[in-house]
Amino acid sequence: MPTYLYITEPDANVAIYEEDSLLYEIANQYAIGAVANNGGLLQVDIGATGASEADDAGFIYLSILDGQDNINTSVAAVTATTGGGLVTVNVPYSASYPTSGNVRIVSSVDFTIETGYTGETGQPLKSYNLNLRADQNGLFRINAFRAALGRLNFLSNPTANTGFEHNTKVSVYPDSVGSKTPVNGFKHIEGVTPQPTIAYQGCRQLVSRIVSGKYDIELESVLTQTINENTSLDLLTLQGKSYTINFQTAIDDADTIIIASPAGTWYSLITEDSGQTITGVVITPDTATDYELIFTFDNGIDPAITYTINFTAIATLDVRNCCGGRLFLFWNPKGGWCYYEFNLQNVESTTGGAPTFTQDSNFIRSVNYSNQQREITLIAPPETEAVFDYLNQMFFTMQIFEVVDTTYTPYSLTDGQANSKRLRPFLATSNRFSIDLIKQEILTRINEGK
């Protein structure tokens, strides 16, 4: 059985678009135990299994030849082998050669690239087979980038196939050896952590996070809701946003024990009777972490009541109020769905739509406009440098949607020219952001003869 070593392999979590992040370099490699002179030719001891592999392949790479004088290549033809593990190659022996190193078998090998998930209809497991010959360094170099890229989804509604739309599992291995532990590849250009979005009070937003190696894209929890007696409420929240939880039954402050983890001022009570009666709580998580809030009411007379609230807060870039502007959602190239509301002037026009004319007597009139689309120019107010850079990521995305409630209308960039940034120092008034977008839907006109 060949001894394959992964000389280079991806980390457990990688950005698919990052250069060589899914590069595998694999070698059928054996250690050199000794070096000798065999009739003027170089002889190495690599063990019986290695010698047998070398005899079958006919060529081997020897690391001890790297950088040696008068050696054009470190790959040499095998001239003789012995059952004891000795391999002689067509290279003159020199006492200056190192006495230890590695030999890699240069041959053709069948490999498999696997992507996807076993048993998941949204992104089922797929296998790609290829036969590869080792290069001049005895390495089988396989970049699984294109195989992984082909599993990403750029067409669906942002809330569809959320577990598999922005990631896939990837595994590369020699067929003779079998399976290899897969890595998680994410739809990122760098890094493996979703970028924080701007959170908007009063708007329910999509939340991006990675759970167990897969993207979890879901709507944040309802902003106002009621918790029943003696139950636990689990929430998904955004850092800095406020969420109101009303109690099914009001409880007396004097007979209530409150346990908050972590401790802090991230919650405030909703009370009546000058604070004597607690009717609910408002939570505003100030950091991105897991929280727990437990209310235990027991006056020694009435049945005890408990309310338990558990929630996870996802990091945000900023928190703002929804102001009735045009809210857009885009996939950040560094990962995660991100929001921005444009509240300044926006200009709408139409683009495309070459007219078709007809002549009636001495008059020429249009009877059709083909493939017209709605075009808009969006302008942002002066922003901080962090928000300006955040918005410029829109020029590197392939997915932009206008959001109205839970309706997502797709748009495309008219060009990929980002807004230039003036520095030293950064001045918000000198760095204004604007972007031109085209609605992907073709306009339908009342066309004569359609």
Secondary structure, DSSP 8 states (H G I E B T S, - for coil): ---EEEEE---SEEETTSTTTTEEEEEEEEEE-EEEEETTEEEEE-HHHHHHHHHHHSEEEEGGGTT-TT-S-SEEEEEEE-TTSEEEEEEE--TTS-S-EEEEE--EEEEEEEESBTT-TTSB-EEEEEEEE--TTS-EEEE-HHHHHTT---SS-TTTTTTTTTEEEEEEEETTT-----EEEES-SS-SS---EEEEETS--EEEEEETTEEEEEE---SEEEE-TTEEEEEEEETT--EEEEEEEEEEGGGEEEEEES-SSSEEEEEEGGGTEEEEEEE---SSSEEEEEEEE--SSS--EEEEEEEEEE-EEEEEE--SSEEEEEE-TTSSEEEEEE-S-EEEEEEEEEEEEEEETTEEEEEEEEEEEEEEEEE-----HHHHHHHHGGGG-S-EEEEETTEEEEEEES--------TTTT-GGG---EEEEEEEEE-----TT-
